[in-house]
Amino acid sequence: KNEVSMEAREESCQKQEPMLDNGETDDISSPVKNQCDGVSRYKFPFTSISLSYHCSFYYLMAFLHVQGNYFTFSAYRYTSFKSISLLDSLALPSAMISSRWLLDRNYGKMHLIGVSICIFGSILMVTSDAEEKVEHTIIGDLLAVAGALLYGLSDTLAEVVVKEAGPNEYFGMLGFFGSLISIIQVGIAESDVLRRYF
């Protein structure tokens, strides 16, 4: 059988016409696997690296992931480890809502009951911290909540990307853009801390 070039396959996929190994298109259902699966649609700037999603999407995903970590660890300055650990459970309802929206995932009554308990417990925790009237405790709780919500959304986006592009592309782009965002953010938000070390 003659080999078919990647360019020809991509052109075939854009027309929604699966291409067979002999170079012909198949307009009807065929036992031959659809060669459009896994076709890369974008290029990483100034390189020949193929991507399944645009770089701006990976940047947004890395930004959400970095901010989730930043908010969570910043909360340790203001509130207790106990509060942060419990409030991090809000990543569950966040993941459920975002997966319902992005993945059309359905959940049963037991899932909803579990999430309701999670939310109710988080409300009690914030209320309890507020009654203690400890300085800056509420700020820490709000940071922990924000971090948990971003964690849930980030996990859902990770599932979307891994299913479509695979783990190698996901971890590569998350590591690249995540490192870039982290370096810039640390230089701006934590400049005082950096001066102590350098």
C-alpha positions in Angstrom: 0.0 0.0 0.0 1.1 3.5 -0.8 1.9 5.8 2.1 -0.2 8.9 2.4 1.4 12.2 3.5 0.4 13.9 6.7 -0.6 17.0 4.7 -3.0 14.9 2.7 -4.5 13.4 5.8 -5.0 16.8 7.4 -6.7 18.1 4.3 -8.9 15.1 4.3 -9.8 15.6 8.0 -10.7 19.3 7.4 -13.2 18.1 4.8 -14.5 15.6 7.3 -13.7 12.8 4.9 -11.7 9.9 6.5 -8.8 8.8 4.3 -7.9 5.2 3.7 -4.3 3.9 3.5 -4.5 3.9 -0.3 -5.2 7.7 -0.4 -8.9 7.4 -1.2 -11.5 9.0 1.0 -14.3 7.0 2.6 -17.6 8.8 2.9 -19.4 6.0 4.6 -18.8 4.0 7.8 -15.7 1.8 7.4 -13.9 -0.7 9.5 -10.7 1.2 8.7 -9.9 3.4 11.7 -10.6 7.1 11.0 -7.2 8.6 10.4 -8.4 12.0 11.6 -8.0 10.9 15.2 -5.1 12.7 16.8 -4.4 15.0 13.8 -2.6 18.1 15.1 -4.2 21.4 14.0 -1.7 24.0 15.4 2.0 24.6 15.6 4.0 25.9 18.5 5.4 29.3 17.5 8.8 29.3 15.7 9.0 25.5 15.9 7.7 22.5 14.0 6.0 21.0 17.1 2.4 20.1 16.4 -0.3 20.8 18.9 -3.9 19.7 19.2 -4.9 23.0 20.8 -3.9 26.6 20.3 -1.1 27.9 22.6 -3.5 30.5 24.0 -5.6 27.7 25.4 -2.6 26.0 27.1 -1.6 29.4 28.5 -5.0 29.9 30.0 -5.0 26.3 31.4 -1.5 26.9 32.9 -2.6 30.2 34.3 -5.6 28.7 36.1 -3.3 25.9 37.5 -0.7 28.3 38.7 -3.2 30.6 40.4 -4.9 27.7 42.1 -1.5 26.8 43.6 -0.7 30.4 44.4 -4.0 31.1 46.2 -3.8 27.8 48.2 -0.3 28.3 49.4 -0.9 32.0 50.1 -3.7 31.0 52.4 -1.2 29.4 54.8 -0.1 32.9 55.7 -3.5 33.8 57.1 -5.4 30.7 58.3 -4.8 27.3 59.7 -3.8 24.1 58.0 -7.1 22.5 59.2 -9.2 25.1 57.5 -7.2 24.9 54.2 -7.4 21.1 54.1 -11.2 21.2 54.6 -11.8 24.0 52.2 -9.7 22.3 49.5 -12.6 19.8 49.2 -14.5 22.5 47.3 -12.5 21.4 44.3 -15.0 18.5 44.0 -18.1 20.6 43.3 -16.0 22.8 41.0 -14.9 19.8 39.0 -18.5 18.5 38.9 -19.9 21.7 37.6 -17.2 22.3 35.1 -17.2 18.7 33.8 -21.0 19.0 33.4 -20.4 22.1 31.3 -17.4 20.9 29.3 -17.8 17.1 29.2 -21.6 16.8 29.4 -21.1 14.6 32.4 -24.1 13.4 34.4 -24.3 12.8 38.1 -26.7 10.9 40.3 -28.4 11.7 43.6 -25.6 10.3 45.7 -23.1 12.6 43.9 -25.3 15.6 44.6 -25.8 14.7 48.2 -22.0 14.3 48.7 -21.3 17.7 47.1 -24.0 19.3 49.2 -22.4 17.9 52.4 -19.0 19.2 51.1 -20.4 22.7 50.5 -22.2 22.8 53.8 -19.1 21.7 55.7 -17.1 24.5 54.0 -19.7 27.1 55.0 -19.5 25.9 58.6 -15.7 26.1 58.5 -15.7 29.7 57.2 -18.4 30.7 59.7 -16.4 29.1 62.6 -13.2 31.0 61.6 -15.2 34.2 61.4 -16.5 33.8 64.9 -13.0 33.3 66.3 -12.3 36.9 65.1 -8.6 36.1 64.4 -7.0 38.7 62.3 -6.8 37.9 58.5 -8.4 34.4 59.0 -11.2 35.2 56.6 -8.7 36.3 54.0 -7.0 33.0 54.2 -10.3 31.1 53.9 -11.3 33.1 50.8 -7.9 32.4 49.3 -8.3 28.7 50.0 -11.8 28.7 48.5 -10.5 30.4 45.3 -7.6 28.0 45.0 -10.0 25.0 45.4 -12.4 26.3 42.7 -9.5 26.8 40.3 -8.1 23.3 41.1 -11.5 21.8 40.1 -11.7 23.7 36.8 -8.0 22.9 36.0 -8.6 19.2 36.6 -11.5 19.2 34.2 -9.5 21.0 31.5 -6.7 18.5 32.1 -9.1 15.6 31.4 -10.3 17.3 28.2 -6.8 17.8 26.9 -5.4 14.4 27.8 -8.3 12.7 26.1 -7.8 14.7 22.9 -4.0 15.4 22.8 -2.5 12.8 25.1 -0.5 13.2 28.3 2.8 14.1 26.7 1.4 17.3 25.0 -0.5 18.2 28.2 2.4 17.9 30.6 4.8 19.6 28.1 2.6 22.6 27.6 1.5 22.9 31.2 5.2 22.7 32.3 6.3 25.3 29.8 3.6 27.9 30.3 3.3 27.2 34.0 7.0 27.8 34.5 6.9 31.0 32.5 3.9 32.3 34.4 5.4 31.3 37.8 8.7 33.1 37.1 6.9 36.3 36.1 4.4 36.2 39.0 7.1 35.4 41.6 9.2 38.3 40.3 6.2 40.7 40.7 4.2 39.4 43.7 7.1 38.0 45.8 9.9 40.5 45.0 10.5 41.3 48.7 11.0 37.6 49.5 13.4 37.2 46.6 15.5 40.1 47.8 16.2 38.2 51.0 17.7 35.4 49.1 19.7 37.4 46.5 
